């Protein structure tokens, strides 16, 4: 698949990094799962299944039941990139997830993260 190398990275490799980032700041795996499910439309069981299958990020987002209609409300900078300006839809979805996890790690209330 052409595109950025991150697209071929297994979601099961990235997921623990999201959890570690959150837990280092006193947040929980449950909160990370809630954010991922809110963004993608996966149920918690479906999320576990995707992690177990070892699919790459491109497949993870392609299989997502329904991206949350409020994703356009996610604004800001992550890794020096303004998420709302990312043109590639897959990369934008990855950046949305990165941004939400960053907000969690920075102590933002889960109710405010889930716009």
C-alpha positions as protocol buffer text, in pm:
chain_id: "A"
residue {
  index: 1
  type: UNK
  ca { x: 0 y: 0 z: 0 }
}
residue {
  index: 2
  type: UNK
  ca { x: 152 y: 334 z: -97 }
}
residue {
  index: 3
  type: UNK
  ca { x: 171 y: 607 z: 160 }
}
residue {
  index: 4
  type: UNK
  ca { x: 332 y: 677 z: 490 }
}
residue {
  index: 5
  type: UNK
  ca { x: 505 y: 383 z: 664 }
}
residue {
  index: 6
  type: UNK
  ca { x: 282 y: 430 z: 971 }
}
residue {
  index: 7
  type: UNK
  ca { x: -13 y: 302 z: 764 }
}
residue {
  index: 8
  type: UNK
  ca { x: 141 y: -47 z: 762 }
}
residue {
  index: 9
  type: UNK
  ca { x: 217 y: -45 z: 1136 }
}
residue {
  index: 10
  type: UNK
  ca { x: 11 y: -294 z: 1335 }
}
residue {
  index: 11
  type: UNK
  ca { x: -250 y: -130 z: 1555 }
}
residue {
  index: 12
  type: UNK
  ca { x: -157 y: -388 z: 1820 }
}
residue {
  index: 13
  type: UNK
  ca { x: 193 y: -229 z: 1829 }
}
residue {
  index: 14
  type: UNK
  ca { x: 61 y: 128 z: 1863 }
}
residue {
  index: 15
  type: UNK
  ca { x: -217 y: 57 z: 2114 }
}
residue {
  index: 16
  type: UNK
  ca { x: 16 y: -28 z: 2407 }
}
residue {
  index: 17
  type: UNK
  ca { x: 199 y: 300 z: 2348 }
}
residue {
  index: 18
  type: UNK
  ca { x: -127 y: 491 z: 2382 }
}
residue {
  index: 19
  type: UNK
  ca { x: -203 y: 305 z: 2705 }
}
residue {
  index: 20
  type: UNK
  ca { x: 149 y: 363 z: 2844 }
}
residue {
  index: 21
  type: UNK
  ca { x: 131 y: 734 z: 2765 }
}
residue {
  index: 22
  type: UNK
  ca { x: -202 y: 763 z: 2945 }
}
residue {
  index: 23
  type: UNK
  ca { x: -100 y: 549 z: 3244 }
}
residue {
  index: 24
  type: UNK
  ca { x: 222 y: 748 z: 3295 }
}
residue {
  index: 25
  type: UNK
  ca { x: -2 y: 1049 z: 3354 }
}
residue {
  index: 26
  type: UNK
  ca { x: -238 y: 869 z: 3591 }
}
residue {
  index: 27
  type: UNK
  ca { x: -506 y: 783 z: 3336 }
}
residue {
  index: 28
  type: UNK
  ca { x: -641 y: 435 z: 3260 }
}
residue {
  index: 29
  type: UNK
  ca { x: -659 y: 178 z: 2981 }
}
residue {
  index: 30
  type: UNK
  ca { x: -1038 y: 202 z: 3013 }
}
residue {
  index: 31
  type: UNK
  ca { x: -1023 y: 573 z: 2926 }
}
residue {
  index: 32
  type: UNK
  ca { x: -801 y: 499 z: 2624 }
}
residue {
  index: 33
  type: UNK
  ca { x: -1049 y: 234 z: 2509 }
}
residue {
  index: 34
  type: UNK
  ca { x: -1341 y: 475 z: 2557 }
}
residue {
  index: 35
  type: UNK
  ca { x: -1168 y: 734 z: 2338 }
}
residue {
  index: 36
  type: UNK
  ca { x: -1085 y: 482 z: 2064 }
}
residue {
  index: 37
  type: UNK
  ca { x: -1440 y: 346 z: 2064 }
}
residue {
  index: 38
  type: UNK
  ca { x: -1589 y: 697 z: 2057 }
}
residue {
  index: 39
  type: UNK
  ca { x: -1371 y: 793 z: 1761 }
}
residue {
  index: 40
  type: UNK
  ca { x: -1410 y: 476 z: 1553 }
}
residue {
  index: 41
  type: UNK
  ca { x: -1747 y: 331 z: 1646 }
}
residue {
  index: 42
  type: UNK
  ca { x: -1596 y: -1 z: 1757 }
}
residue {
  index: 43
  type: UNK
  ca { x: -1746 y: -165 z: 2063 }
}
residue {
  index: 44
  type: UNK
  ca { x: -1500 y: -265 z: 2335 }
}
residue {
  index: 45
  type: UNK
  ca { x: -1528 y: -629 z: 2222 }
}
residue {
  index: 46
  type: UNK
  ca { x: -1467 y: -531 z: 1859 }
}
residue {
  index: 47
  type: UNK
  ca { x: -1168 y: -323 z: 1966 }
}
residue {
  index: 48
  type: UNK
  ca { x: -1019 y: -624 z: 2147 }
}
residue {
  index: 49
  type: UNK
  ca { x: -1079 y: -835 z: 1836 }
}
residue {
  index: 50
  type: UNK
  ca { x: -898 y: -584 z: 1614 }
}
residue {
  index: 51
  type: UNK
  ca { x: -603 y: -576 z: 1854 }
}
residue {
  index: 52
  type: UNK
  ca { x: -593 y: -957 z: 1856 }
}
residue {
  index: 53
  type: UNK
  ca { x: -597 y: -980 z: 1478 }
}
residue {
  index: 54
  type: UNK
  ca { x: -285 y: -766 z: 1446 }
}
residue {
  index: 55
  type: UNK
  ca { x: -424 y: -560 z: 1159 }
}
residue {
  index: 56
  type: UNK
  ca { x: -236 y: -254 z: 1040 }
}
residue {
  index: 57
  type: UNK
  ca { x: -357 y: 101 z: 1102 }
}
residue {
  index: 58
  type: UNK
  ca { x: -495 y: 132 z: 749 }
}
residue {
  index: 59
  type: UNK
  ca { x: -709 y: -178 z: 800 }
}
residue {
  index: 60
  type: UNK
  ca { x: -806 y: -77 z: 1154 }
}
residue {
  index: 61
  type: UNK
  ca { x: -950 y: 252 z: 1033 }
}
residue {
  index: 62
  type: UNK
  ca { x: -1096 y: 101 z: 713 }
}
residue {
  index: 63
  type: UNK
  ca { x: -1290 y: -152 z: 924 }
}
residue {
  index: 64
  type: UNK
  ca { x: -1409 y: 110 z: 1173 }
}
residue {
  index: 65
  type: UNK
  ca { x: -1787 y: 85 z: 1194 }
}
residue {
  index: 66
  type: UNK
  ca { x: -1839 y: 462 z: 1183 }
}
residue {
  index: 67
  type: UNK
  ca { x: -1605 y: 750 z: 1253 }
}
residue {
  index: 68
  type: UNK
  ca { x: -1768 y: 981 z: 1503 }
}
residue {
  index: 69
  type: UNK
  ca { x: -1954 y: 1264 z: 1329 }
}
residue {
  index: 70
  type: UNK
  ca { x: -1791 y: 1513 z: 1568 }
}
residue {
  index: 71
  type: UNK
  ca { x: -1435 y: 1447 z: 1448 }
}
residue {
  index: 72
  type: UNK
  ca { x: -1438 y: 1785 z: 1274 }
}
residue {
  index: 73
  type: UNK
  ca { x: -1445 y: 1941 z: 1622 }
}
residue {
  index: 74
  type: UNK
  ca { x: -1100 y: 1793 z: 1697 }
}
residue {
  index: 75
  type: UNK
  ca { x: -857 y: 2079 z: 1645 }
}
residue {
  index: 76
  type: UNK
  ca { x: -504 y: 2154 z: 1748 }
}
residue {
  index: 77
  type: UNK
  ca { x: -146 y: 2048 z: 1699 }
}
residue {
  index: 78
  type: UNK
  ca { x: 4 y: 1705 z: 1754 }
}
residue {
  index: 79
  type: UNK
  ca { x: 367 y: 1628 z: 1668 }
}
residue {
  index: 80
  type: UNK
  ca { x: 395 y: 1975 z: 1516 }
}
residue {
  index: 81
  type: UNK
  ca { x: 109 y: 1915 z: 1273 }
}
residue {
  index: 82
  type: UNK
  ca { x: -228 y: 2089 z: 1285 }
}
residue {
  index: 83
  type: UNK
  ca { x: -471 y: 1794 z: 1270 }
}
residue {
  index: 84
  type: UNK
  ca { x: -746 y: 1978 z: 1087 }
}
residue {
  index: 85
  type: UNK
  ca { x: -504 y: 2062 z: 802 }
}
residue {
  index: 86
  type: UNK
  ca { x: -394 y: 1703 z: 729 }
}
residue {
  index: 87
  type: UNK
  ca { x: -513 y: 1621 z: 376 }
}
residue {
  index: 88
  type: UNK
  ca { x: -483 y: 1240 z: 367 }
}
residue {
  index: 89
  type: UNK
  ca { x: -798 y: 1098 z: 533 }
}
residue {
  index: 90
  type: UNK
  ca { x: -617 y: 803 z: 690 }
}
residue {
  index: 91
  type: UNK
  ca { x: -337 y: 1017 z: 829 }
}
residue {
  index: 92
  type: UNK
  ca { x: -595 y: 1265 z: 958 }
}
residue {
  index: 93
  type: UNK
  ca { x: -775 y: 984 z: 1145 }
}
residue {
  index: 94
  type: UNK
  ca { x: -446 y: 868 z: 1295 }
}
residue {
  index: 95
  type: UNK
  ca { x: -369 y: 1227 z: 1401 }
}
residue {
  index: 96
  type: UNK
  ca { x: -718 y: 1263 z: 1550 }
}
residue {
  index: 97
  type: UNK
  ca { x: -651 y: 960 z: 1768 }
}
residue {
  index: 98
  type: UNK
  ca { x: -306 y: 1093 z: 1862 }
}
residue {
  index: 99
  type: UNK
  ca { x: -460 y: 1428 z: 1957 }
}
residue {
  index: 100
  type: UNK
  ca { x: -729 y: 1270 z: 2173 }
}
residue {
  index: 101
  type: UNK
  ca { x: -475 y: 1055 z: 2358 }
}
residue {
  index: 102
  type: UNK
  ca { x: -255 y: 1364 z: 2408 }
}
residue {
  index: 103
  type: UNK
  ca { x: -548 y: 1548 z: 2560 }
}
residue {
  index: 104
  type: UNK
  ca { x: -613 y: 1255 z: 2794 }
}
residue {
  index: 105
  type: UNK
  ca { x: -247 y: 1245 z: 2900 }
}
residue {
  index: 106
  type: UNK
  ca { x: -253 y: 1620 z: 2963 }
}
residue {
  index: 107
  type: UNK
  ca { x: -532 y: 1577 z: 3215 }
}
residue {
  index: 108
  type: UNK
  ca { x: -831 y: 1695 z: 3016 }
}
residue {
  index: 109
  type: UNK
  ca { x: -1163 y: 1561 z: 3143 }
}
residue {
  index: 110
  type: UNK
  ca { x: -1295 y: 1267 z: 2939 }
}
residue {
  index: 111
  type: UNK
  ca { x: -1627 y: 1451 z: 2892 }
}
residue {
  index: 112
  type: UNK
  ca { x: -1444 y: 1736 z: 2717 }
}
residue {
  index: 113
  type: UNK
  ca { x: -1230 y: 1502 z: 2507 }
}
residue {
  index: 114
  type: UNK
  ca { x: -1541 y: 1328 z: 2374 }
}
residue {
  index: 115
  type: UNK
  ca { x: -1672 y: 1648 z: 2217 }
}
